[in-house]
Amino acid sequence: MTLAAGPRLWHPPHLSRHGSAAIVGRQGIFTRAGEVRGHELLYRAPGHEGLPIDMWPPRLQDRATEHVIAAAFWRDPDITAPHPAFINFTRTYLLDHDLARHCDPARVVIEIVESAYADVALAARLSELKRDGFRVAVDDFAATESQLSLLPLADYVKVDFRDLVREGPALVEAARRGGATLIAERVEDAEIMEACGDLGFDLFQGWWFERVIVHDRGEHAALV
């Protein structure tokens, strides 16, 4: 696939000690038997293990997404093939960018962040992106009205185990309505793994399988 002029690397100036370092986090998505079925790609800044990105304003979240795309798909070696890459997207990024110019639709699962309000414009845009070959995941599913309206477009629904503890099994039943593949997130020990398996989740993500691996795009990688 020939890509157009690429997206830019970026780090908030007050966080970066190395300018626009091409680093990106990666965490696997697994079957119950431990077979990899995908990877979530995560924004990382040099010297910072975790950042409250979901609390940032949409403009900065969009810059973080652009950085992830630039670091993952515009640098060698490939860190996701042959599995799909799950990447977080805000409503504004999806509406304002020609995504197919910057990453291969066959490779990317669009994770719709919880704050993305699902109106007619977003639904139409997601339908267009699915026609282009992208797959869609509803991230941090909490059965909000907005998220429920996206279920007919979803190939995957991701449920954080912490939300499952608060809401109970009814949350899983709501997530099943569109027939999407269900992914349990924050699977961090054997007890959580067993509980999510018993509830019928298809795939699993969390420390029980793999911690986030930070890649600096070819020089070295570190566990965090």
Buried (B, 14 or more C-beta within 10 A) or exposed (E): EEBEEBBEBBBEEEEBEEEBBBBBBBBBBBEBEEEBBBBBBBBBBBEBEEBEBEEBEBEBBBBBBBBBBBBBBBBEEEBBEEBBBBBBBBBBBBEEBEBBEBBBBEBBBBBBBBBBEBEEEBBEBBEEBBEEEBBBBBBBBBBBEBBBBBBEBBBBBBBBBEBBEEBEEEBBEBBEEBEBBBBBBBBBEEEBBEBBBEBEBBBBBBEBBBBBBBBBBEEEBBEE
